[in-house]
Amino acid sequence: MEMCHIPVTGCMVKNPLTGEWELDEERSTWADIPADVIARKLIEGFGLDAILKGVDAD
C-alpha cells in the first residue's frame, strides 16, 4: 500500500522577500495516509470527470 505524507493542518507564513504565502513545514501537522483513501475522497468530492479533465487517462 502506497502512503502519502501530507500536511493535515498547515501553517502558512508570508515570505518577507517575495510577499507570497508558503507552507511552514516545521509548524504544520503531518500524517501518512494511504493513497487510495486520498483518491477516493477526491473522487467523492469532485467527481471523476473533474479530476480527469484535460488529463490523458491511459
N, C-alpha and C positions, 0 to 999 in steps of 0.2 A: 504494500500500500504506500503510495507516494504521499508525503506530508508537505505542507506549505507552512513556512514560518512567517506569520503575518502579524502586523500590529492590530490588536483588538481594541486598544484605547490609544489613540495617537495624541502626542503633544506637539502642537505646531508652534514654531517660533519664526519671527521675522528676521531675515538675514539683513544685518545692518549695512552691508555693502551693496546688495542688489535690490533690497526692499521687497524681495519675494518671500513667500511663506514656505517653510521647509519642515519636514518631519524631524523632530529631535528624537533620535533612536534610543538614546540612553534614558530619557524620561517617559518613553512610551511603554505600554504593556504588550508583550508578545505571547503568542501561543502557536503550537504546532497543531494544525488542523488538516485532516485528510482532504486531499484534492477533490475527491468525488463529492464530499459534503459541500464544499465551496461551489462546485459546478452545479449541483442540484439546487442550491439556494439561488444562484444566479438565473438558472432556467425558470424556476418557480416565480422569481420576482420580475424578470424582464421578458421572459418568453424566448424560446429557441430562435425564432426568426430575428429578433432584435440582436441576439448575440452573434448569429452567423451572418448578419447583413454585411455585405461587402467583403466577406472572407471566403476563400476557397475551402470548401468543406470536404475535400477529397480525403 
